[in-house]
């Protein structure tokens, strides 16, 4: 097989384990391209057959100049860029891999990808990615034995390890908090007992409920985006409940709900949000408090948040103070809007520090009905901690899974060679990836509850 020239777009935390895995194969050459050349240079340092390049992914000219000289592109940049990258890859007949969900914009390119004879492989990270591998495994096994999947649940959380979660949000950020916060402000759609359920974005955090995964953890779970298509993707038409969601530590959704109720997730520009304004002044303007005194601010917060009891009131107010939202310090105004300004503060207060580790917790639950009418519940659970001086759990689970899937595509495995837009919803794609990621220590433990 000829040498493979691989273009990796993006140099974030998941890129390094992906690149490391791919460069184990001596026939692979990798170019890491991102906006800042020095960042890419740091990433490729010490790797053989790896080079760095400066590239503005929003520039079609710069993008095309790199794509044309490679035979596979891995897009690890924000999903909003994927469609434009894939269009250029189609033009030059270059295969593409992403770790993101297949968006409508990507799905619309399926016919063009088939016509060009290229593969656009998606959803090969952890969630989505590893979750598919074990869902398809269990569903295939159950169907082969004549069983039915009556209920299906999937929950995932990328979290700080418990010992590093002692803050009001029970959360830390390894990149911009913007995406993480907005993910908790989406509407949700799922199937419950045969009925379609929709929850508005403003009500989502209020639906969070305690959810047991493993001993020693105190999780809550809530629905996430649209679970309905997975009934078709996983070929489980018999399922009466299909629900995919997120895990957080107890207290996080209520804290985020308070931030939502107070307007902090608003992305609209505010003319009054100028450099020099204090956090207390921002809060006063945002919530419409009559005065700047803390008493007036607290009174208005109570009106807007409608705390269920005194203990929760004290906890949330203490958290808002911890973040600094009542303080007389100057706010770090960013983007002329409340969300980005809040994110600037959270980046300062809630970023991972050297030596701290993260946790990826992923569980899939299957309620199975056998032919004799007996019901059983099975779970598949991933508990993966990051290494304090190595890769984070999130970086490893996403980056290595992406690397494994990419190598299988490069090696010409039949299931990975069908032109068009692909995702790991079939046994033929999932099994080879699963077998290899397990060798890398990324393995879900299957249990009969």
Secondary structure as UniProt FT lines:
FT   STRAND          4..9
FT   HELIX           13..22
FT   TURN            23..24
FT   TURN            26..27
FT   STRAND          28..34
FT   HELIX           37..44
FT   TURN            45..46
FT   TURN            48..49
FT   STRAND          50..54
FT   TURN            57..58
FT   HELIX           60..67
FT   TURN            68..69
FT   STRAND          72..75
FT   HELIX           79..81
FT   HELIX           82..91
FT   TURN            92..93
FT   STRAND          95..98
FT   HELIX           104..107
FT   TURN            108..109
FT   HELIX           110..116
FT   STRAND          119..122
FT   STRAND          125..126
FT   TURN            127..128
FT   HELIX           130..144
FT   TURN            145..146
FT   STRAND          148..160
FT   HELIX           162..164
FT   TURN            168..169
FT   HELIX           177..183
FT   TURN            184..185
FT   STRAND          188..192
FT   TURN            193..194
FT   STRAND          195..199
FT   TURN            201..203
FT   HELIX           204..207
FT   STRAND          209..210
FT   TURN            215..216
FT   STRAND          219..223
FT   TURN            228..229
FT   HELIX           230..233
FT   TURN            234..235
FT   TURN            237..238
FT   STRAND          241..249
FT   TURN            250..251
FT   HELIX           252..261
FT   TURN            262..265
FT   TURN            271..272
FT   TURN            275..276
FT   HELIX           279..287
FT   HELIX           294..305
FT   HELIX           310..323
FT   TURN            324..326
FT   TURN            335..336
FT   HELIX           338..349
FT   TURN            354..355
FT   STRAND          358..369
FT   TURN            371..372
FT   STRAND          375..385
FT   TURN            388..389
FT   HELIX           393..410
FT   TURN            411..412
FT   HELIX           414..416
FT   STRAND          420..423
FT   HELIX           427..439
FT   TURN            440..441
FT   STRAND          445..448
//
